[in-house]
Amino acid sequence: MNTLRVATFNIRHGLGRDGVLSLERTAEVIRASGAAVVGLQELDRFWERSGSVDQAAELASLTGMDVHFHPTFTRGAAEYGLALATHSTVETEFHPLPRRAGEEPRGLITARLDEVSLLVTHLSQDPAARRAHIEAVLDVAEAVLAPVAVVGDLNETRRGLKAFQAAGFAPGPRRTPTFPRPGLAWDRQIDFIWAGRGARVARSWTLSTAASDHLPLVAEVAF
């Protein structure tokens, strides 16, 4: 049995819960995870709000990882989207997800690392759009080589992700809160690492940090 340490982290363009914008702190969290591969959501590229920098390039420099950025939204020269950070050389592919009128564009990154297919995504907050996104993600998961891990901010709790379970995926042995309700403690899990088709989440945990409004989720994926 082999294992791969995987993480997912919605970085909120480096803006912490304390209102401080710091990619250095984001990079510290990524390094502390010890993950070989990290799915990242909400990266900016050349947006004024985050200093007009290429955040993927900055994180690559700060972590020593390859950061494969794929935009989901573009406005002029500015881009916003997803990334896959790895310590190994990989090829990535981007898949747009179905879009409802007026909805923010969403997408999915696929890659193959250490004999595991990795899918990185950030699903809609709109329930109808999210259901369509889940179906699309599972279609891609069925088409790639097994075993498979799906990671990302899914904007849904376990109860609303039964389609993953029906497709043979599991998120690990216990609920791991990653996002708070307003004014309350960390009590919801909406960031997930689902494994299936010959892979399983052996254990998972979060890292305590104020670097974002989400906690990073880390897992040992056995395959």
C-alpha positions as CSV (number, residue, x, y, z in Angstrom):
1,M,0.0,0.0,0.0
2,N,1.4,3.4,-1.0
3,T,0.4,6.8,0.4
4,L,0.3,10.3,-0.9
5,R,-0.1,13.4,1.3
6,V,-2.6,15.7,-0.3
7,A,-4.0,19.1,0.8
8,T,-6.6,21.6,-0.3
9,F,-6.7,25.2,0.7
10,N,-8.9,28.1,-0.3
11,I,-6.4,30.9,0.2
12,R,-8.9,33.9,-0.4
13,H,-6.1,35.6,-2.4
14,G,-3.9,35.6,0.7
15,L,-6.3,37.7,2.8
16,G,-6.5,36.4,6.4
17,R,-9.3,36.4,8.9
18,D,-7.4,39.3,10.6
19,G,-7.7,41.4,7.5
20,V,-4.0,41.1,6.7
21,L,-3.0,40.3,3.1
22,S,0.1,38.0,3.3
23,L,1.2,35.5,0.7
24,E,4.2,34.7,2.8
25,R,1.8,33.5,5.5
26,T,-0.1,31.4,2.9
27,A,3.2,29.9,1.8
28,E,4.1,29.0,5.4
29,V,0.8,27.1,5.7
30,I,1.4,25.2,2.5
31,R,4.9,24.3,3.6
32,A,3.7,23.2,7.0
33,S,1.2,20.8,5.5
34,G,4.0,18.6,4.2
35,A,1.8,17.7,1.3
36,A,3.3,16.5,-2.0
37,V,0.4,18.1,-3.8
38,V,-1.9,20.9,-2.8
39,G,-5.1,22.1,-4.5
40,L,-5.5,25.8,-4.2
41,Q,-8.6,28.0,-4.7
42,E,-9.2,31.8,-5.1
43,L,-5.8,32.8,-6.4
44,D,-5.4,36.3,-8.0
45,R,-3.2,37.2,-10.9
46,F,-2.6,40.9,-11.5
47,W,-5.6,42.0,-9.4
48,E,-5.2,45.4,-7.7
49,R,-6.8,44.1,-4.5
50,S,-3.9,41.7,-4.0
51,G,-1.1,44.1,-5.1
52,S,-1.3,43.3,-8.8
53,V,1.1,40.4,-8.5
54,D,1.1,36.9,-10.0
55,Q,0.1,35.0,-6.9
56,A,0.9,31.6,-8.5
57,A,4.4,32.7,-9.4
58,E,4.9,34.2,-5.9
59,L,3.7,31.1,-4.2
60,A,6.0,29.0,-6.4
61,S,9.0,31.1,-5.3
62,L,8.0,31.0,-1.6
63,T,7.3,27.3,-1.4
64,G,9.7,25.8,-3.9
65,M,6.8,24.0,-5.6
66,D,5.5,24.1,-9.1
67,V,2.2,26.0,-9.1
68,H,0.0,25.3,-12.1
69,F,-2.5,28.1,-12.3
70,H,-5.7,28.0,-14.4
71,P,-8.0,31.0,-14.5
72,T,-11.7,30.6,-14.2
73,F,-12.5,34.4,-14.5
74,T,-10.7,37.1,-16.4
75,R,-11.2,40.9,-16.5
76,G,-8.7,42.6,-18.8
77,A,-5.2,41.5,-17.7
78,A,-6.5,40.3,-14.3
79,E,-7.2,36.6,-13.7
80,Y,-8.7,34.6,-10.8
81,G,-8.9,30.9,-10.4
82,L,-7.5,27.6,-9.3
83,A,-4.0,26.0,-9.0
84,L,-2.3,22.8,-8.3
85,A,1.0,23.0,-6.4
86,T,3.3,20.0,-6.6
87,H,6.9,19.0,-5.7
88,S,7.0,16.8,-8.9
89,T,6.7,17.7,-12.5
90,V,3.2,17.1,-13.8
91,E,1.0,18.0,-16.7
92,T,-2.3,19.6,-15.9
93,E,-5.5,20.0,-17.8
94,F,-8.4,22.5,-17.3
95,H,-12.1,21.6,-17.7
96,P,-14.7,24.4,-17.6
97,L,-17.7,23.4,-15.5
98,P,-21.3,24.0,-16.6
99,R,-22.4,27.6,-16.1
100,R,-25.8,29.0,-15.3
101,A,-26.7,32.5,-16.5
102,G,-25.1,35.1,-14.2
103,E,-23.0,32.5,-12.3
104,E,-19.3,33.0,-11.6
105,P,-17.4,30.7,-14.0
106,R,-16.1,27.5,-12.4
107,G,-13.6,24.9,-13.4
108,L,-11.7,21.7,-12.7
109,I,-8.0,20.9,-12.9
110,T,-6.9,17.3,-13.6
111,A,-3.4,15.8,-13.2
112,R,-1.7,12.5,-12.6
113,L,0.8,12.1,-9.7
114,D,2.3,9.0,-8.1
115,E,-0.2,6.8,-9.9
116,V,-3.1,8.8,-8.5
117,S,-5.4,11.0,-10.7
118,L,-6.0,14.4,-8.9
119,L,-9.0,16.6,-9.5
120,V,-9.0,20.2,-8.1
121,T,-12.1,22.3,-8.1
122,H,-14.2,25.1,-6.4
123,L,-17.9,24.6,-6.7
124,S,-20.7,27.1,-6.8
125,Q,-22.5,28.5,-3.9
126,D,-25.8,28.3,-5.9
127,P,-27.4,24.9,-5.2
128,A,-28.7,24.2,-8.7
129,A,-25.3,25.2,-10.3
130,R,-23.5,23.1,-7.7
131,R,-25.5,20.0,-8.5
132,A,-24.6,20.4,-12.1
133,H,-20.9,20.9,-11.1
134,I,-20.9,17.7,-9.0
135,E,-22.3,15.7,-11.9
136,A,-19.6,17.1,-14.2
137,V,-16.8,16.4,-11.7
138,L,-17.9,12.8,-11.3
139,D,-18.1,12.4,-15.0
140,V,-14.5,13.5,-15.3
141,A,-13.5,11.3,-12.3
142,E,-15.0,8.3,-14.1
143,A,-13.1,9.0,-17.2
144,V,-9.6,9.4,-15.7
145,L,-7.3,6.6,-14.6
146,A,-7.9,5.1,-11.2
147,P,-7.2,5.6,-8.3
148,V,-8.7,9.1,-7.9
149,A,-8.7,11.9,-5.4
150,V,-11.1,14.9,-5.7
151,V,-10.0,18.0,-3.7
152,G,-11.3,21.4,-3.2
153,D,-13.8,23.9,-1.8
154,L,-17.1,22.2,-2.6
155,N,-19.3,24.8,-0.8
156,E,-21.4,21.9,0.5
157,T,-21.5,19.7,3.6
158,R,-21.2,15.9,3.5
159,R,-25.0,15.6,3.6
160,G,-25.2,17.4,0.3
161,L,-22.5,15.4,-1.4
162,K,-24.1,12.0,-1.3
163,A,-23.5,11.7,-5.1
164,F,-19.8,11.3,-4.3
165,Q,-20.6,8.5,-1.9
166,A,-23.0,6.9,-4.4
167,A,-20.1,6.9,-7.0
168,G,-17.8,5.1,-4.5
169,F,-15.9,8.0,-3.0
170,A,-15.3,8.6,0.7
171,P,-14.0,11.6,2.5
172,G,-12.3,9.9,5.4
173,P,-13.4,8.5,8.8
174,R,-14.6,11.7,10.4
175,R,-16.0,15.2,9.8
176,T,-13.2,17.8,9.8
177,P,-14.6,21.4,10.1
178,T,-12.9,23.8,7.7
179,F,-15.2,26.8,7.7
180,P,-17.1,28.7,10.4
181,R,-20.6,30.0,10.6
182,P,-20.7,33.8,11.0
183,G,-19.6,34.6,14.6
184,L,-19.2,30.9,15.6
185,A,-16.5,28.4,15.9
186,W,-15.2,26.2,13.1
187,D,-18.1,23.9,12.8
188,R,-18.7,23.2,9.1
189,Q,-16.7,21.1,6.6
190,I,-17.1,22.4,3.0
191,D,-13.5,21.7,1.9
192,F,-12.9,18.1,1.1
193,I,-10.6,15.4,-0.1
194,W,-12.6,12.5,-1.5
195,A,-10.9,9.3,-2.6
196,G,-12.1,6.4,-4.5
197,R,-11.6,3.8,-7.3
198,G,-8.8,2.2,-5.4
199,A,-7.8,5.1,-3.2
200,R,-9.0,5.9,0.3
201,V,-8.4,8.7,2.9
202,A,-6.5,6.9,5.7
203,R,-6.6,10.0,7.9
204,S,-7.2,13.8,7.6
205,W,-6.7,16.9,9.7
206,T,-6.7,20.7,9.5
207,L,-3.9,23.2,10.3
208,S,-4.8,26.1,12.6
209,T,-4.1,29.4,10.9
210,A,-5.6,32.9,10.4
211,A,-4.2,33.0,6.8
212,S,-7.6,32.6,5.2
213,D,-11.3,32.4,6.1
214,H,-10.9,28.6,5.4
215,L,-8.7,26.1,7.2
216,P,-6.4,24.0,5.0
217,L,-7.4,20.3,4.9
218,V,-4.6,17.7,4.8
219,A,-5.0,13.9,4.2
220,E,-3.0,10.8,3.8
221,V,-4.4,9.1,0.7
222,A,-3.6,5.4,0.5
223,F,-3.7,3.6,-2.8
